Amino acid sequence: MSLFYQDPSTSHDEATKLLASGVDADVIAGLISIGLNEGDRIWAQNTCLKYLANGTESVAAAAVTTLGHIARRHNKLDREMVLPALERVQQQFPALEGVVADTLDDLDAFT
């Protein structure tokens, strides 16, 4: 197994292009970049919620993680929207229980 480093620092426009590609690896890279770099918290949150509802398990995992990054960076998320979405994704993908738990911890710690 070989590992490689991918710089998650991309612009808003580049992240949007990655999301639009429809390729899971690109969508995941776009989501993580949004979590680490995006200044528009509301757009970032809504983008994650979209991919929680419509993505594969790996995309949903990235969206969940990105919500945690947004909470940590911006100290705010709309809990009334995010908490039910996290519950739904955990029901849809039970394997994401740990990822969801980590994000819930971020919400509790930073928002």
Residue, then its C-alpha position, 0 to 999 in steps of 0.5 A: m500500500s502506498l500513501f501520498y499527500q494531497d494538499p487540501s487547500t483549494s479555492h472555492d471555485e476549485a472545490t465547486k469544480l471538484l464537487a461538480s465532477g461527480v467522481d467520488a474521489d474528487v467530491i471527497a477532496g472538494l468536501i474536505s477542502i471546504g471544511l478546511n478553507e471555506g469562508d462561507r459557513i452557511w454555503a459549506q454547511n448546506t453543501c455538506l447536508k446535500y452530500l449527506a443525503n445524496g452521496t455514497e458511504s465514502v462521500a457521506a463520511a467526508a461530508v460528516t467529517t467536513l461538518g466537524h471541520i466547519a464547527r471547529r473553524h467557525n464555532k457555529l453550525d445550525r444544529e436544528m438542521v445538522l443533528p437530524a441529518l447526522e442521525r439519518v446518515q448514521q441510520q443509512f450507513p451504520a459503519l459511519e457511527g464512529v465518524v458521526a460520533d467524532t463530529l458530534d464531539d466537535l459540535d459539542a466542543f466548538t459550537 
